Amino acid sequence: MKSLLRLFLFGFFLILVTDLYSEVHRHSEMDKTLLSTWNKTFPVPYTKILKRDLAGKGVLYYRKNSKKSVYIYSFVVFLPLYSEEGEKAVQKEGGREVKLKLIYDPSSDEDKYTIELGEFDEIYDAKGIIRWIR
């Protein structure tokens, strides 16, 4: 009887944990999402993703408060130089690497994905609860 109860509790816990992490994707699975979010946010496209997962630890789980948690993916993309000819952006030689964070907020009703440019900081906020996933 005890073994049956243990087996049931283990199965229930396994299903609960699997469901919790099912919405978290790997960095490689987020390429299309990054591209579409970038195109909605910025007027010029990046040419390629140079690096994924800058810290090498996986996806950063960050709890903003008791009701809101986000998942943070880190990338480095190559952004070419552009010049303006008339009202059209024309790509030029050269460019630069841009570090960014793709933030997934499953509780958001409008935009579930946003982009923040800048340096990736492991200590995102001292008050938030931070955990690495995958």
Residue pairs with C-beta under 8 A, 6 or more apart in sequence:
21 133
23 106
24 59
24 61
24 71
24 133
24 134
25 33
25 59
26 59
26 134
27 52
27 53
27 58
27 59
27 73
27 75
28 52
30 73
30 102
31 49
33 102
33 113
34 49
34 73
34 75
34 77
34 102
34 115
35 45
37 102
37 113
37 114
37 115
38 45
38 46
38 77
38 115
39 45
41 114
41 115
42 115
43 89
44 79
44 82
44 89
46 77
46 78
46 79
46 80
46 98
47 77
47 78
47 79
47 80
47 95
48 77
48 78
49 75
49 76
49 77
50 76
50 77
50 78
50 97
51 75
51 76
52 73
52 74
52 75
53 73
53 74
54 74
54 75
54 76
54 99
54 120
55 74
55 120
55 122
55 132
57 132
58 132
58 133
58 134
59 71
59 72
59 73
59 132
59 133
59 134
60 71
60 72
60 73
60 74
60 122
60 124
60 130
60 131
60 132
60 133
61 69
61 70
61 71
61 72
61 130
61 131
61 132
61 133
62 69
62 70
62 71
62 72
62 124
62 125
62 128
62 129
62 130
63 69
63 128
63 129
63 130
64 70
64 125
64 128
67 107
68 105
68 107
69 106
69 107
70 103
70 104
70 105
71 103
71 104
71 106
71 133
72 101
72 102
72 103
72 104
72 124
73 101
73 102
73 103
73 104
74 99
74 100
74 101
74 102
74 120
75 99
75 100
75 101
75 102
76 97
76 98
76 99
76 100
77 97
77 98
77 100
78 95
78 96
78 97
78 98
79 95
79 96
79 97
79 98
80 91
80 92
80 94
80 95
81 91
81 92
81 93
81 94
81 95
81 96
82 89
82 90
82 91
82 92
83 89
83 90
83 92
84 90
98 117
99 117
99 118
99 119
99 120
100 115
100 116
100 117
100 118
101 115
101 116
101 118
101 120
102 113
102 114
102 115
103 113
103 114
103 115
103 116
104 112
104 113
105 111
105 112
105 113
105 114
106 112
122 130
123 130
124 130
